[in-house]
Amino acid sequence: MGEGIDCALLRAELHSGRPGQVYLLTGNDGLRLRAAAVVLAQSLNCLAEDHGARPCGHCRPCREIGEGSFADLSFDGPRRKIGEVREELARLAQRAYIGRCRVTVFSEAETMTREAHNALLKTLEDPPAGAAIILLASGPDTLPATVVSRCRHIAVGGETWHTVARALKLEGVAPSRAAFAALWAGEDLAAARGLAGRQDCEQIRAQAVAFVAGAIGPSPEPPLELVERHQARLSPGEEAGLWLAALSVALWGVIAASEGGEDLLAEAFAEAELGVLASLDPLAAADLAERIHQAARAIAGHAQARLSLEAALLPAAGPFAGGASPHPRGE
């Protein structure tokens, strides 16, 4: 599924043993989106006892989901009208036949009518026990904010940052600065070029690592004090959004380090920073990354930057806040 930032978060969540119930997968490659949805559905229903081995690809649910014949997976064409969505949600509320949970995938979710999105909202807020919903869309901005805010958003992309970093290095940018700026800017070469040219690029990287360590380290700092210490990064305009993007890169670093990606990380972080990232909990990083994503969306919608970041640092309500676990039958 590629090595994009959020794909690393998806793998961490699949291996955590406590996945969510409502996901939004976004990307421009429809085949890649469908493949990611299949992997997610397999993991939710896999019979392997070791969470880290899910999806195993060999048990009955994994095989049947891969073949498209699994009774507890609904993965058809787009459902655009309110009646179609309600019919599917009624099926979702039924008890799973053979799997751990029923999974419904709504492809091309951005094509739903406004009434269909509204019908979906209540179920997104409180999914049925033993059920999971996966929305597929080209981007989060194509859906109502009320829908996106109720989902765990995962951007499914390729390894485009490698290409951006390579282009920057060919332009004479130092390798570590090029790699961090490429991750910081995502797929946008022009934006990465501008970020790599900032005098405070390395300083922001170091501060982002320190912030993440202060948030999810063994002795976390009080949220208000942590945000106050980095208040200068929350200036009005684009700076606050860039700061949250830098935090997302550092959180990706935590997860990549847990997956044995030290060589990859060495391109983007200093040795001391890499040591800090490798010492942190990847599951805590995945949880915080989702909350940082929600804060970034709020700030983009003109919410107050400091308050949004402080809210993101509050203790998580738990992986199944607002809904029951999709594994009510136990392991």
Phi and psi restraints in degrees (value plus and minus 20) as a CYANA .aco file:
   2 GLY   PHI      71.7   111.7
   2 GLY   PSI     154.3   194.3
   3 GLU   PHI    -137.9   -97.9
   3 GLU   PSI       7.8    47.8
   4 GLY   PHI     -83.0   -43.0
   4 GLY   PSI     143.7   183.7
   5 ILE   PHI     -74.6   -34.6
   5 ILE   PSI     -71.9   -31.9
   6 ASP   PHI     -94.9   -54.9
   6 ASP   PSI     -42.8    -2.8
   7 CYS   PHI     -87.1   -47.1
   7 CYS   PSI     -54.0   -14.0
   8 ALA   PHI     -84.1   -44.1
   8 ALA   PSI     -58.8   -18.8
   9 LEU   PHI     -84.6   -44.6
   9 LEU   PSI     -58.2   -18.2
  10 LEU   PHI     -82.1   -42.1
  10 LEU   PSI     -65.7   -25.7
  11 ARG   PHI     -82.0   -42.0
  11 ARG   PSI     -60.2   -20.2
  12 ALA   PHI     -82.7   -42.7
  12 ALA   PSI     -60.2   -20.2
  13 GLU   PHI     -89.2   -49.2
  13 GLU   PSI     -59.2   -19.2
  14 LEU   PHI     -81.5   -41.5
  14 LEU   PSI     -55.0   -15.0
  15 HIS   PHI    -107.1   -67.1
  15 HIS   PSI     -26.4    13.6
  16 SER   PHI     -96.3   -56.3
  16 SER   PSI     -45.2    -5.2
  17 GLY   PHI      63.0   103.0
  17 GLY   PSI     -17.4    22.6
  18 ARG   PHI    -159.9  -119.9
  18 ARG   PSI      45.0    85.0
  19 PRO   PHI     -92.1   -52.1
  19 PRO   PSI     148.3   188.3
  20 GLY   PHI    -104.8   -64.8
  20 GLY   PSI    -195.4  -155.4
  21 GLN   PHI    -132.1   -92.1
  21 GLN   PSI     -38.7     1.3
  22 VAL   PHI    -150.8  -110.8
  22 VAL   PSI      99.1   139.1
  23 TYR   PHI    -144.0  -104.0
  23 TYR   PSI     127.4   167.4
  24 LEU   PHI    -140.9  -100.9
  24 LEU   PSI      94.3   134.3
  25 LEU   PHI    -123.0   -83.0
  25 LEU   PSI     106.3   146.3
  26 THR   PHI    -145.0  -105.0
  26 THR   PSI     130.1   170.1
  27 GLY   PHI     146.2   186.2
  27 GLY   PSI     143.5   183.5
  28 ASN   PHI    -109.0   -69.0
  28 ASN   PSI     -30.7     9.3
  29 ASP   PHI    -119.4   -79.4
  29 ASP   PSI      83.3   123.3
  30 GLY   PHI     -79.9   -39.9
  30 GLY   PSI     -58.9   -18.9
  31 LEU   PHI     -85.4   -45.4
  31 LEU   PSI     -60.5   -20.5
  32 ARG   PHI     -86.1   -46.1
  32 ARG   PSI     -58.6   -18.6
  33 LEU   PHI     -81.5   -41.5
  33 LEU   PSI     -66.2   -26.2
  34 ARG   PHI     -83.4   -43.4
  34 ARG   PSI     -60.1   -20.1
  35 ALA   PHI     -82.9   -42.9
  35 ALA   PSI     -61.8   -21.8
  36 ALA   PHI     -84.3   -44.3
  36 ALA   PSI     -59.7   -19.7
  37 ALA   PHI     -83.9   -43.9
  37 ALA   PSI     -58.7   -18.7
  38 VAL   PHI     -83.6   -43.6
  38 VAL   PSI     -65.6   -25.6
  39 VAL   PHI     -81.4   -41.4
  39 VAL   PSI     -61.7   -21.7
  40 LEU   PHI     -84.8   -44.8
  40 LEU   PSI     -64.6   -24.6
  41 ALA   PHI     -83.5   -43.5
  41 ALA   PSI     -59.8   -19.8
  42 GLN   PHI     -81.7   -41.7
  42 GLN   PSI     -65.1   -25.1
  43 SER   PHI     -82.7   -42.7
  43 SER   PSI     -59.0   -19.0
  44 LEU   PHI     -86.0   -46.0
  44 LEU   PSI     -45.2    -5.2
  45 ASN   PHI    -133.5   -93.5
  45 ASN   PSI     -22.9    17.1
  46 CYS   PHI     -81.4   -41.4
  46 CYS   PSI     122.0   162.0
  47 LEU   PHI    -112.1   -72.1
  47 LEU   PSI     -22.7    17.3
  48 ALA   PHI     -80.3   -40.3
  48 ALA   PSI     113.5   153.5
  49 GLU   PHI     -90.4   -50.4
  49 GLU   PSI     -53.3   -13.3
  50 ASP   PHI    -100.8   -60.8
  50 ASP   PSI      94.5   134.5
  51 HIS   PHI     -78.0   -38.0
  51 HIS   PSI     -55.3   -15.3
  52 GLY   PHI     -87.9   -47.9
  52 GLY   PSI     -36.7     3.3
  53 ALA   PHI    -113.7   -73.7
  53 ALA   PSI     -20.3    19.7
  54 ARG   PHI    -108.8   -68.8
  54 ARG   PSI     118.0   158.0
  55 PRO   PHI     -98.3   -58.3
  55 PRO   PSI     118.6   158.6
  56 CYS   PHI     -98.2   -58.2
  56 CYS   PSI     -47.5    -7.5
  57 GLY   PHI      62.6   102.6
  57 GLY   PSI     -22.4    17.6
  58 HIS   PHI    -137.9   -97.9
  58 HIS   PSI     -47.5    -7.5
  59 CYS   PHI     -90.6   -50.6
  59 CYS   PSI     149.9   189.9
  60 ARG   PHI     -79.2   -39.2
  60 ARG   PSI     -68.9   -28.9
  61 PRO   PHI     -79.3   -39.3
  61 PRO   PSI     -63.6   -23.6
  62 CYS   PHI     -80.2   -40.2
  62 CYS   PSI     -64.5   -24.5
  63 ARG   PHI     -85.1   -45.1
  63 ARG   PSI     -68.6   -28.6
  64 GLU   PHI     -88.0   -48.0
  64 GLU   PSI     -55.7   -15.7
  65 ILE   PHI     -85.0   -45.0
  65 ILE   PSI     -62.2   -22.2
  66 GLY   PHI     -83.5   -43.5
  66 GLY   PSI     -51.2   -11.2
  67 GLU   PHI    -106.1   -66.1
  67 GLU   PSI     -31.5     8.5
  68 GLY   PHI      61.1   101.1
  68 GLY   PSI       1.2    41.2
  69 SER   PHI    -138.4   -98.4
  69 SER   PSI      -5.4    34.6
  70 PHE   PHI     -98.5   -58.5
  70 PHE   PSI     107.2   147.2
  71 ALA   PHI     -86.7   -46.7
  71 ALA   PSI     -46.3    -6.3
  72 ASP   PHI    -118.8   -78.8
  72 ASP   PSI      -4.2    35.8
  73 LEU   PHI    -141.0  -101.0
  73 LEU   PSI     105.2   145.2
  74 SER   PHI    -129.4   -89.4
  74 SER   PSI      93.2   133.2
  75 PHE   PHI    -162.6  -122.6
  75 PHE   PSI      52.8    92.8
  76 ASP   PHI    -126.4   -86.4
  76 ASP   PSI    -180.8  -140.8
  77 GLY   PHI     -92.7   -52.7
  77 GLY   PSI    -198.2  -158.2
  78 PRO   PHI     -80.8   -40.8
  78 PRO   PSI     121.7   161.7
  79 ARG   PHI    -134.9   -94.9
  79 ARG   PSI      85.8   125.8
  80 ARG   PHI    -119.1   -79.1
  80 ARG   PSI     -48.7    -8.7
  81 LYS   PHI    -118.8   -78.8
  81 LYS   PSI     137.0   177.0
  82 ILE   PHI     -80.6   -40.6
  82 ILE   PSI     -58.9   -18.9
  83 GLY   PHI     -83.6   -43.6
  83 GLY   PSI     -60.8   -20.8
  84 GLU   PHI     -84.5   -44.5
  84 GLU   PSI     -61.7   -21.7
  85 VAL   PHI     -86.9   -46.9
  85 VAL   PSI     -64.1   -24.1
  86 ARG   PHI     -83.0   -43.0
  86 ARG   PSI     -59.0   -19.0
  87 GLU   PHI     -82.1   -42.1
  87 GLU   PSI     -61.9   -21.9
  88 GLU   PHI     -88.9   -48.9
  88 GLU   PSI     -59.0   -19.0
  89 LEU   PHI     -86.4   -46.4
  89 LEU   PSI     -52.5   -12.5
  90 ALA   PHI     -84.8   -44.8
  90 ALA   PSI     -60.1   -20.1
  91 ARG   PHI     -86.8   -46.8
  91 ARG   PSI     -56.4   -16.4
  92 LEU   PHI     -83.0   -43.0
  92 LEU   PSI     -50.9   -10.9
  93 ALA   PHI     -94.1   -54.1
  93 ALA   PSI     -32.7     7.3
  94 GLN   PHI     -95.4   -55.4
  94 GLN   PSI     134.3   174.3
  95 ARG   PHI     -86.2   -46.2
  95 ARG   PSI     122.0   162.0
  96 ALA   PHI     -81.5   -41.5
  96 ALA   PSI     122.3   162.3
  97 TYR   PHI     -95.7   -55.7
  97 TYR   PSI     -74.8   -34.8
  98 ILE   PHI    -151.8  -111.8
  98 ILE   PSI     -35.4     4.6
  99 GLY   PHI    -112.9   -72.9
  99 GLY   PSI     159.4   199.4
 100 ARG   PHI     -91.1   -51.1
 100 ARG   PSI     -55.1   -15.1
 101 CYS   PHI    -175.4  -135.4
 101 CYS   PSI     136.9   176.9
 102 ARG   PHI    -103.2   -63.2
 102 ARG   PSI     119.5   159.5
 103 VAL   PHI    -146.2  -106.2
 103 VAL   PSI     108.5   148.5
 104 THR   PHI    -137.6   -97.6
 104 THR   PSI     108.1   148.1
 105 VAL   PHI    -128.2   -88.2
 105 VAL   PSI     102.8   142.8
 106 PHE   PHI    -122.2   -82.2
 106 PHE   PSI      82.1   122.1
 107 SER   PHI    -101.8   -61.8
 107 SER   PSI     134.5   174.5
 108 GLU   PHI      28.5    68.5
 108 GLU   PSI      30.3    70.3
 109 ALA   PHI     -81.3   -41.3
 109 ALA   PSI     -43.1    -3.1
 110 GLU   PHI     -89.5   -49.5
 110 GLU   PSI     -34.8     5.2
 111 THR   PHI    -107.4   -67.4
 111 THR   PSI     -23.6    16.4
 112 MET   PHI     -84.7   -44.7
 112 MET   PSI     130.5   170.5
 113 THR   PHI     -92.4   -52.4
 113 THR   PSI     143.5   183.5
 114 ARG   PHI     -79.9   -39.9
 114 ARG   PSI     -59.1   -19.1
 115 GLU   PHI     -84.6   -44.6
 115 GLU   PSI     -57.0   -17.0
 116 ALA   PHI     -87.0   -47.0
 116 ALA   PSI     -61.9   -21.9
 117 HIS   PHI     -80.8   -40.8
 117 HIS   PSI     -61.3   -21.3
 118 ASN   PHI     -84.6   -44.6
 118 ASN   PSI     -58.1   -18.1
 119 ALA   PHI     -85.6   -45.6
 119 ALA   PSI     -50.6   -10.6
 120 LEU   PHI     -96.5   -56.5
 120 LEU   PSI     -47.3    -7.3
 121 LEU   PHI     -77.0   -37.0
 121 LEU   PSI     -67.1   -27.1
 122 LYS   PHI     -80.4   -40.4
 122 LYS   PSI     -60.0   -20.0
 123 THR   PHI     -91.0   -51.0
 123 THR   PSI     -54.5   -14.5
 124 LEU   PHI     -83.8   -43.8
 124 LEU   PSI     -56.0   -16.0
 125 GLU   PHI     -90.2   -50.2
 125 GLU   PSI     -56.4   -16.4
 126 ASP   PHI    -161.4  -121.4
 126 ASP   PSI      56.0    96.0
 127 PRO   PHI     -83.9   -43.9
 127 PRO   PSI     129.3   169.3
 128 PRO   PHI     -82.0   -42.0
 128 PRO   PSI     130.5   170.5
 129 ALA   PHI     -79.3   -39.3
 129 ALA   PSI     119.8   159.8
 130 GLY   PHI      50.7    90.7
 130 GLY   PSI      11.2    51.2
 131 ALA   PHI    -161.2  -121.2
 131 ALA   PSI     135.5   175.5
 132 ALA   PHI    -163.4  -123.4
 132 ALA   PSI     125.8   165.8
 133 ILE   PHI    -141.7  -101.7
 133 ILE   PSI     113.7   153.7
 134 ILE   PHI    -144.5  -104.5
 134 ILE   PSI      98.6   138.6
 135 LEU   PHI    -119.3   -79.3
 135 LEU   PSI     116.4   156.4
 136 LEU   PHI    -134.2   -94.2
 136 LEU   PSI     111.7   151.7
 137 ALA   PHI    -173.4  -133.4
 137 ALA   PSI     141.9   181.9
 138 SER   PHI     -91.9   -51.9
 138 SER   PSI     -47.1    -7.1
 139 GLY   PHI    -190.1  -150.1
 139 GLY   PSI     136.3   176.3
 140 PRO   PHI     -85.9   -45.9
 140 PRO   PSI     -45.2    -5.2
 141 ASP   PHI     -95.5   -55.5
 141 ASP   PSI     -25.6    14.4
 142 THR   PHI    -109.9   -69.9
 142 THR   PSI     -23.2    16.8
 143 LEU   PHI    -138.7   -98.7
 143 LEU   PSI     137.1   177.1
 144 PRO   PHI     -79.7   -39.7
 144 PRO   PSI     122.6   162.6
 145 ALA   PHI     -79.5   -39.5
 145 ALA   PSI     -51.7   -11.7
 146 THR   PHI     -85.2   -45.2
 146 THR   PSI     -50.6   -10.6
 147 VAL   PHI     -95.3   -55.3
 147 VAL   PSI     -68.5   -28.5
 148 VAL   PHI     -80.8   -40.8
 148 VAL   PSI     -60.0   -20.0
 149 SER   PHI     -85.9   -45.9
 149 SER   PSI     -36.7     3.3
 150 ARG   PHI    -117.9   -77.9
 150 ARG   PSI     -16.5    23.5
 151 CYS   PHI    -135.4   -95.4
 151 CYS   PSI     135.4   175.4
 152 ARG   PHI    -105.6   -65.6
 152 ARG   PSI      91.0   131.0
 153 HIS   PHI    -109.1   -69.1
 153 HIS   PSI     110.3   150.3
 154 ILE   PHI    -150.9  -110.9
 154 ILE   PSI      98.3   138.3
 155 ALA   PHI    -104.1   -64.1
 155 ALA   PSI     100.8   140.8
 156 VAL   PHI    -119.9   -79.9
 156 VAL   PSI      86.6   126.6
 157 GLY   PHI    -156.4  -116.4
 157 GLY   PSI    -196.3  -156.3
 158 GLY   PHI    -120.9   -80.9
 158 GLY   PSI    -183.6  -143.6
 159 GLU   PHI    -112.4   -72.4
 159 GLU   PSI      27.0    67.0
 160 THR   PHI     -87.0   -47.0
 160 THR   PSI     -45.6    -5.6
 161 TRP   PHI     -86.3   -46.3
 161 TRP   PSI     -47.5    -7.5
 162 HIS   PHI     -81.4   -41.4
 162 HIS   PSI     -64.0   -24.0
 163 THR   PHI     -83.5   -43.5
 163 THR   PSI     -62.0   -22.0
 164 VAL   PHI     -83.6   -43.6
 164 VAL   PSI     -65.5   -25.5
 165 ALA   PHI     -81.4   -41.4
 165 ALA   PSI     -61.3   -21.3
 166 ARG   PHI     -83.5   -43.5
 166 ARG   PSI     -59.6   -19.6
 167 ALA   PHI     -84.6   -44.6
 167 ALA   PSI     -60.5   -20.5
 168 LEU   PHI     -84.9   -44.9
 168 LEU   PSI     -60.9   -20.9
 169 LYS   PHI     -84.5   -44.5
 169 LYS   PSI     -55.7   -15.7
 170 LEU   PHI     -86.0   -46.0
 170 LEU   PSI     -43.8    -3.8
 171 GLU   PHI    -106.5   -66.5
 171 GLU   PSI     -18.7    21.3
 172 GLY   PHI      78.1   118.1
 172 GLY   PSI     -14.3    25.7
 173 VAL   PHI     -95.3   -55.3
 173 VAL   PSI     119.0   159.0
 174 ALA   PHI     -77.6   -37.6
 174 ALA   PSI     120.7   160.7
 175 PRO   PHI     -73.7   -33.7
 175 PRO   PSI     -66.4   -26.4
 176 SER   PHI     -87.0   -47.0
 176 SER   PSI     -59.2   -19.2
 177 ARG   PHI     -86.5   -46.5
 177 ARG   PSI     -59.6   -19.6
 178 ALA   PHI     -84.5   -44.5
 178 ALA   PSI     -64.3   -24.3
 179 ALA   PHI     -85.7   -45.7
 179 ALA   PSI     -65.1   -25.1
 180 PHE   PHI     -85.6   -45.6
 180 PHE   PSI     -63.5   -23.5
 181 ALA   PHI     -83.4   -43.4
 181 ALA   PSI     -56.6   -16.6
 182 ALA   PHI     -85.6   -45.6
 182 ALA   PSI     -62.3   -22.3
 183 LEU   PHI     -86.4   -46.4
 183 LEU   PSI     -60.8   -20.8
 184 TRP   PHI     -81.8   -41.8
 184 TRP   PSI     -59.2   -19.2
 185 ALA   PHI    -115.2   -75.2
 185 ALA   PSI     -28.0    12.0
 186 GLY   PHI      50.7    90.7
 186 GLY   PSI    -147.9  -107.9
 187 GLU   PHI    -107.4   -67.4
 187 GLU   PSI     -24.1    15.9
 188 ASP   PHI    -109.7   -69.7
 188 ASP   PSI      83.7   123.7
 189 LEU   PHI     -83.3   -43.3
 189 LEU   PSI     -62.7   -22.7
 190 ALA   PHI     -81.8   -41.8
 190 ALA   PSI     -63.2   -23.2
 191 ALA   PHI     -85.9   -45.9
 191 ALA   PSI     -61.2   -21.2
 192 ALA   PHI     -83.6   -43.6
 192 ALA   PSI     -57.4   -17.4
 193 ARG   PHI     -81.5   -41.5
 193 ARG   PSI     -63.0   -23.0
 194 GLY   PHI     -86.6   -46.6
 194 GLY   PSI     -60.6   -20.6
 195 LEU   PHI     -88.5   -48.5
 195 LEU   PSI     -58.7   -18.7
 196 ALA   PHI     -85.2   -45.2
 196 ALA   PSI     -47.0    -7.0
 197 GLY   PHI    -103.3   -63.3
 197 GLY   PSI     -25.1    14.9
 198 ARG   PHI     -90.9   -50.9
 198 ARG   PSI     117.0   157.0
 199 GLN   PHI     -85.6   -45.6
 199 GLN   PSI     -47.4    -7.4
 200 ASP   PHI    -117.2   -77.2
 200 ASP   PSI      -0.3    39.7
 201 CYS   PHI     -77.7   -37.7
 201 CYS   PSI     -72.0   -32.0
 202 GLU   PHI     -86.9   -46.9
 202 GLU   PSI     -54.4   -14.4
 203 GLN   PHI     -84.3   -44.3
 203 GLN   PSI     -62.4   -22.4
 204 ILE   PHI     -84.0   -44.0
 204 ILE   PSI     -61.5   -21.5
 205 ARG   PHI     -78.9   -38.9
 205 ARG   PSI     -67.2   -27.2
 206 ALA   PHI     -84.6   -44.6
 206 ALA   PSI     -60.6   -20.6
 207 GLN   PHI     -87.3   -47.3
 207 GLN   PSI     -55.8   -15.8
 208 ALA   PHI     -84.3   -44.3
 208 ALA   PSI     -62.4   -22.4
 209 VAL   PHI     -82.7   -42.7
 209 VAL   PSI     -64.1   -24.1
 210 ALA   PHI     -83.7   -43.7
 210 ALA   PSI     -59.4   -19.4
 211 PHE   PHI     -83.0   -43.0
 211 PHE   PSI     -68.1   -28.1
 212 VAL   PHI     -81.9   -41.9
 212 VAL   PSI     -60.9   -20.9
 213 ALA   PHI     -83.6   -43.6
 213 ALA   PSI     -57.3   -17.3
 214 GLY   PHI     -90.2   -50.2
 214 GLY   PSI     -45.2    -5.2
 215 ALA   PHI    -104.6   -64.6
 215 ALA   PSI     -60.6   -20.6
 216 ILE   PHI    -145.7  -105.7
 216 ILE   PSI      -7.3    32.7
 217 GLY   PHI     -92.0   -52.0
 217 GLY   PSI     158.5   198.5
 218 PRO   PHI     -83.4   -43.4
 218 PRO   PSI     -46.0    -6.0
 219 SER   PHI    -146.4  -106.4
 219 SER   PSI      55.2    95.2
 220 PRO   PHI     -82.1   -42.1
 220 PRO   PSI     125.4   165.4
 221 GLU   PHI    -100.3   -60.3
 221 GLU   PSI     132.8   172.8
 222 PRO   PHI     -78.1   -38.1
 222 PRO   PSI     113.6   153.6
 223 PRO   PHI     -72.5   -32.5
 223 PRO   PSI     -63.7   -23.7
 224 LEU   PHI     -83.6   -43.6
 224 LEU   PSI     -59.9   -19.9
 225 GLU   PHI     -89.7   -49.7
 225 GLU   PSI     -58.1   -18.1
 226 LEU   PHI     -84.5   -44.5
 226 LEU   PSI     -64.9   -24.9
 227 VAL   PHI     -87.0   -47.0
 227 VAL   PSI     -60.2   -20.2
 228 GLU   PHI     -80.1   -40.1
 228 GLU   PSI     -58.8   -18.8
 229 ARG   PHI     -86.3   -46.3
 229 ARG   PSI     -43.6    -3.6
 230 HIS   PHI    -135.0   -95.0
 230 HIS   PSI       3.6    43.6
 231 GLN   PHI     -76.2   -36.2
 231 GLN   PSI     -52.7   -12.7
 232 ALA   PHI     -81.5   -41.5
 232 ALA   PSI     -43.1    -3.1
 233 ARG   PHI    -103.3   -63.3
 233 ARG   PSI     -22.4    17.6
 234 LEU   PHI    -126.2   -86.2
 234 LEU   PSI      14.0    54.0
 235 SER   PHI     -83.9   -43.9
 235 SER   PSI     133.1   173.1
 236 PRO   PHI     -80.1   -40.1
 236 PRO   PSI     137.6   177.6
 237 GLY   PHI      71.9   111.9
 237 GLY   PSI    -165.9  -125.9
 238 GLU   PHI     -96.2   -56.2
 238 GLU   PSI     -39.6     0.4
 239 GLU   PHI     -79.2   -39.2
 239 GLU   PSI     -62.1   -22.1
 240 ALA   PHI     -82.5   -42.5
 240 ALA   PSI     -63.0   -23.0
 241 GLY   PHI     -84.1   -44.1
 241 GLY   PSI     -58.4   -18.4
 242 LEU   PHI     -85.9   -45.9
 242 LEU   PSI     -56.5   -16.5
 243 TRP   PHI     -84.6   -44.6
 243 TRP   PSI     -64.3   -24.3
 244 LEU   PHI     -85.5   -45.5
 244 LEU   PSI     -54.5   -14.5
 245 ALA   PHI     -84.7   -44.7
 245 ALA   PSI     -58.3   -18.3
 246 ALA   PHI     -85.7   -45.7
 246 ALA   PSI     -58.6   -18.6
 247 LEU   PHI     -82.3   -42.3
 247 LEU   PSI     -58.4   -18.4
 248 SER   PHI     -83.0   -43.0
 248 SER   PSI     -58.2   -18.2
 249 VAL   PHI     -84.6   -44.6
 249 VAL   PSI     -63.3   -23.3
 250 ALA   PHI     -83.4   -43.4
 250 ALA   PSI     -58.9   -18.9
 251 LEU   PHI     -86.4   -46.4
 251 LEU   PSI     -58.8   -18.8
 252 TRP   PHI     -79.4   -39.4
 252 TRP   PSI     -57.9   -17.9
 253 GLY   PHI     -80.2   -40.2
 253 GLY   PSI     -58.6   -18.6
 254 VAL   PHI     -79.9   -39.9
 254 VAL   PSI     -66.2   -26.2
 255 ILE   PHI     -90.1   -50.1
 255 ILE   PSI     -63.0   -23.0
 256 ALA   PHI     -82.3   -42.3
 256 ALA   PSI     -57.2   -17.2
 257 ALA   PHI     -83.9   -43.9
 257 ALA   PSI     -57.0   -17.0
 258 SER   PHI     -89.8   -49.8
 258 SER   PSI     -39.0     1.0
 259 GLU   PHI    -118.1   -78.1
 259 GLU   PSI      -7.4    32.6
 260 GLY   PHI      59.2    99.2
 260 GLY   PSI       8.1    48.1
 261 GLY   PHI    -116.7   -76.7
 261 GLY   PSI      14.8    54.8
 262 GLU   PHI     -80.5   -40.5
 262 GLU   PSI     -59.2   -19.2
 263 ASP   PHI     -82.9   -42.9
 263 ASP   PSI     -61.1   -21.1
 264 LEU   PHI     -84.5   -44.5
 264 LEU   PSI     -64.2   -24.2
 265 LEU   PHI     -86.8   -46.8
 265 LEU   PSI     -51.1   -11.1
 266 ALA   PHI     -80.7   -40.7
 266 ALA   PSI     -42.1    -2.1
 267 GLU   PHI     -92.9   -52.9
 267 GLU   PSI     -47.7    -7.7
 268 ALA   PHI    -130.7   -90.7
 268 ALA   PSI     -39.7     0.3
 269 PHE   PHI    -148.3  -108.3
 269 PHE   PSI     131.9   171.9
 270 ALA   PHI     -90.0   -50.0
 270 ALA   PSI     140.3   180.3
 271 GLU   PHI     -78.1   -38.1
 271 GLU   PSI     -63.8   -23.8
 272 ALA   PHI     -85.4   -45.4
 272 ALA   PSI     -58.6   -18.6
 273 GLU   PHI     -85.0   -45.0
 273 GLU   PSI     -59.3   -19.3
 274 LEU   PHI     -82.8   -42.8
 274 LEU   PSI     -58.6   -18.6
 275 GLY   PHI     -82.0   -42.0
 275 GLY   PSI     -59.9   -19.9
 276 VAL   PHI     -84.9   -44.9
 276 VAL   PSI     -68.0   -28.0
 277 LEU   PHI     -80.8   -40.8
 277 LEU   PSI     -61.0   -21.0
 278 ALA   PHI     -87.2   -47.2
 278 ALA   PSI     -39.3     0.7
 279 SER   PHI    -108.1   -68.1
 279 SER   PSI     -26.5    13.5
 280 LEU   PHI    -115.6   -75.6
 280 LEU   PSI     140.3   180.3
 281 ASP   PHI     -99.1   -59.1
 281 ASP   PSI      98.7   138.7
 282 PRO   PHI     -85.9   -45.9
 282 PRO   PSI     -49.5    -9.5
 283 LEU   PHI     -91.3   -51.3
 283 LEU   PSI     -58.9   -18.9
 284 ALA   PHI     -84.5   -44.5
 284 ALA   PSI     -55.8   -15.8
 285 ALA   PHI     -85.2   -45.2
 285 ALA   PSI     -61.0   -21.0
 286 ALA   PHI     -84.0   -44.0
 286 ALA   PSI     -62.0   -22.0
 287 ASP   PHI     -82.9   -42.9
 287 ASP   PSI     -66.4   -26.4
 288 LEU   PHI     -87.5   -47.5
 288 LEU   PSI     -55.1   -15.1
 289 ALA   PHI     -80.2   -40.2
 289 ALA   PSI     -59.1   -19.1
 290 GLU   PHI     -86.0   -46.0
 290 GLU   PSI     -61.3   -21.3
 291 ARG   PHI     -89.3   -49.3
 291 ARG   PSI     -54.6   -14.6
 292 ILE   PHI     -85.1   -45.1
 292 ILE   PSI     -58.7   -18.7
 293 HIS   PHI     -80.9   -40.9
 293 HIS   PSI     -63.7   -23.7
 294 GLN   PHI     -85.1   -45.1
 294 GLN   PSI     -57.8   -17.8
 295 ALA   PHI     -84.7   -44.7
 295 ALA   PSI     -59.3   -19.3
 296 ALA   PHI     -83.7   -43.7
 296 ALA   PSI     -60.3   -20.3
 297 ARG   PHI     -84.3   -44.3
 297 ARG   PSI     -60.0   -20.0
 298 ALA   PHI     -84.3   -44.3
 298 ALA   PSI     -62.0   -22.0
 299 ILE   PHI     -86.2   -46.2
 299 ILE   PSI     -59.5   -19.5
 300 ALA   PHI     -81.9   -41.9
 300 ALA   PSI     -47.5    -7.5
 301 GLY   PHI    -110.5   -70.5
 301 GLY   PSI      -1.9    38.1
 302 HIS   PHI      57.3    97.3
 302 HIS   PSI       2.0    42.0
 303 ALA   PHI     -93.8   -53.8
 303 ALA   PSI     140.1   180.1
 304 GLN   PHI     -89.6   -49.6
 304 GLN   PSI     105.4   145.4
 305 ALA   PHI     -81.8   -41.8
 305 ALA   PSI     -67.7   -27.7
 306 ARG   PHI     -83.7   -43.7
 306 ARG   PSI     -65.5   -25.5
 307 LEU   PHI     -82.8   -42.8
 307 LEU   PSI     -57.9   -17.9
 308 SER   PHI     -85.0   -45.0
 308 SER   PSI     -61.4   -21.4
 309 LEU   PHI     -91.0   -51.0
 309 LEU   PSI     -59.4   -19.4
 310 GLU   PHI     -80.7   -40.7
 310 GLU   PSI     -61.7   -21.7
 311 ALA   PHI     -83.3   -43.3
 311 ALA   PSI     -56.0   -16.0
 312 ALA   PHI     -86.0   -46.0
 312 ALA   PSI     -46.1    -6.1
 313 LEU   PHI    -107.9   -67.9
 313 LEU   PSI     -26.8    13.2
 314 LEU   PHI     -85.3   -45.3
 314 LEU   PSI     130.3   170.3
 315 PRO   PHI     -73.9   -33.9
 315 PRO   PSI     116.2   156.2
 316 ALA   PHI     -83.7   -43.7
 316 ALA   PSI     126.4   166.4
 317 ALA   PHI     -95.3   -55.3
 317 ALA   PSI     -31.6     8.4
 318 GLY   PHI      99.4   139.4
 318 GLY   PSI     135.5   175.5
 319 PRO   PHI     -84.9   -44.9
 319 PRO   PSI     -39.4     0.6
 320 PHE   PHI    -140.2  -100.2
 320 PHE   PSI      10.3    50.3
 321 ALA   PHI     -77.6   -37.6
 321 ALA   PSI     109.1   149.1
 322 GLY   PHI      64.6   104.6
 322 GLY   PSI     -17.8    22.2
 323 GLY   PHI    -186.9  -146.9
 323 GLY   PSI     140.4   180.4
 324 ALA   PHI    -101.8   -61.8
 324 ALA   PSI     142.0   182.0
 325 SER   PHI     -82.0   -42.0
 325 SER   PSI     124.6   164.6
 326 PRO   PHI     -97.4   -57.4
 326 PRO   PSI     -15.2    24.8
 327 HIS   PHI    -142.8  -102.8
 327 HIS   PSI      40.3    80.3
 328 PRO   PHI     -88.9   -48.9
 328 PRO   PSI     -33.9     6.1
 329 ARG   PHI    -108.4   -68.4
 329 ARG   PSI     -21.6    18.4
 330 GLY   PHI      65.1   105.1
 330 GLY   PSI     156.2   196.2
